[in-house]
Amino acid sequence: MSNPVEKFVKDIEWIRAELMPMDRLCSPLMGISDWDDAVAVKFSGKTLIASSDGPYSKRLALKSALIHASTDVVVKGAKPLFALDTVIGSRHDVGEIIASLKRQALEMKIPLLGGNTLIEDVEARCSLTVIGELLLEKPIRDSTAKRGDAVCLLGEPIWGEQDERILKAKRLFSAWFTALKKGVKVSSAKDVTKGGLVSVVYEMERKSRRKFSLNDIELPMTRNLDNFLLTLSEGEFKKIEKIARKYKCPVKEIGVVV
């Protein structure tokens, strides 16, 4: 089995080096140099957060691809405004994927406003770009954990059939947006996707130059969870714990930043 840190982090770092000059073209608030979950740019007096994800297999597209693509934007503190898709596959496969993305868009209130489609006799795949508006003064980075912060997981793993995944995502997003609206201060955050907790913790430790001392975690360490890994003070954790309980959204302290 391949090492997820090698596969999902180290093996693509050359892309960051290759694209580094891009930041000079538009001076983003959060860009290639930050190498975070999403990018942040000023536009018409607002801060937009954008992320592209995929290609997703048909199996995942039929369950929750739009939800997964949106977590990169939401975890930075932004509310998704709309999404764009790119879909390829047979007429039948594309039809099923579009119908599923439509349902996810309606349930999550993330309009799917266009994209690109290729009808070809190949394995069906789709990619998604999500654009959101930042709700905070600054995006929540994955590089700013502080010594003494509690490390916690917010939300259940977004697994199961589509209805179950949508319900879990709604609870996660509702608890998260309420916490941000009420002023809960989060030091750093990242969604637990490619490579699972192993890769996410590695990146957050390296970027913040801190170590995360973790407890025993009763979850697969290398599987995508699509919930949020947060670091925040003990006081702020108590606040988000109370809010999460209201929305039946699990939150668990799993360690400390040292």
C-alpha positions, 0 to 999 in steps of 0.5 A: 500500500502506497504511503498517503503522504508521499502520494497526496502531498510530496509527489505533487509539490513540484506543481507548486514550484512550477506555478509559483510565478502565478501569484505575481500576476494577481497578488491573491490573499491566498494563492500558490505560495500558500498551497492551501485547500482553496485560493482567496482573491479580492473581487469587486470589494469582496473576497472570493474563495475558489477550489477545483476538485476531481476527477471523481469516479461515477460512483462518487459523483452519484453519491456526493461529489459536489459536497466533497468539492464544496468542503474545500471552500466551506472550511476556509470560512466561505459560503458557496455561491455556485459551482461549475462542472466538467463531465465526460462519459457515455450519454447514459453515464453523463445523464445519471451524473448530471441528475445526481449533481442536480439533486446535490445542488438543490439539497445543499443550495449550491447552484450548478450554473454550467460547465463542459460536457463530453459524450464519449465512450470512456470511463465516466468522470466529473470534476467540479469548481466551487466559488464562495464568498468569505464570511470572515475578514480573513480565510482560515488557513491550514498553517496557523495552529497555535501551541496549546490549541485543542485538535478536534474533528467536527462532523461525522465522516461523510460516508454511506448512501446519498441521503445519509451523506447529504444529511451529514453534510447539512449538519456539518455546514450548519454547525460550522456556519453558525459557529463562524457567525457567532464569532468562534475563533478557529486557529487553523482548519482543513477538510480531511480528504485525500490521504485522510488524517495522516496526510492532513495532520502532516501538512498542518504540522509542517506548515505551522511548524508545530506537532500535533499530539493525538489520542487514539482515534477510532477512525481509519487514518488514511481514508477520506472523512470529508469532515473538518480538522480544527485547531482552536483554544480550549475555550473556543472548543467549548463554544463550538461543542455547544453549537454542534450539539444543537445541530446534532453534529458530532465534535470530538477533541482528539489531541493538542498542538505542542 
